[in-house]
Amino acid sequence: MLINKYKTLLLIIFFIFLFSIQWISAQSLPLQDTIIMVDAGHGGRDSGTYYGEIKEKDINLEIAKQLEQELTKNGAIVYMIRKSDIDLSSIYDSLKKRGDLYRRLLKIKETKSDLYISIHINWYDNSTLKGAEVLYNDINKNNKLLATSIMNYFKKDLNSTRSIKTTDLYMYRNTTTPGVLIECGYLSNPTERNLLQSKSYQQKLANSITKGIIKYLSKNKKIKYLI
Ligand SMILES: [Zn+2]
């Protein structure tokens, strides 16, 4: 009888222990309850920039998938604008690119995302130019803060010498949801072209972006919806 009591007590202690561990780990995830939309730029009929057979849309998607994993590991609820080689335009759109971007904006809104991250690759005629950089629109005050936070990690982790810039592109001036456009590097630079195609560098990019988001949220939780 006494042994049975001990057994029950031990069992209770064991379950309390298990529950606490789960509770602590759930509490300690930095992106818990944050909804993030990852937007792999271009896709389908729209390749973006390219070098021979190397297309921006494919690299964007690979980086976006790595980012999805990294953010999920840190507790975020992640949505992907696209998970395969498609674009979001309709056969009825007279302006395909506009239709594609409009539907991306709708997805950000429908999912009630707290923030979005657009992934792109750059090109410049001068092939010496290189480095990851972050662009933002001034539509809300959060965008610059998020851009600065991610850019700091690009400088620290990836030795990027670039800096944040503003953009007035259609997609970024038409959503009040906080978010940034990330140009992960230059396809026109031979060294960076190789790096951008390697899994390890894509992982580094995903890491730096995630760290930038975590830092931004930890500093700006109170003004999360400041518009
Ligand atoms: Zn692009």
Boltz pocket constraint, residues with backbone or C-beta under 6 A from the ligand:
constraints:
  - pocket:
      binder: B
      contacts: [[A, 41], [A, 42], [A, 48], [A, 49], [A, 56], [A, 119], [A, 120], [A, 121]]
      max_distance: 6.0
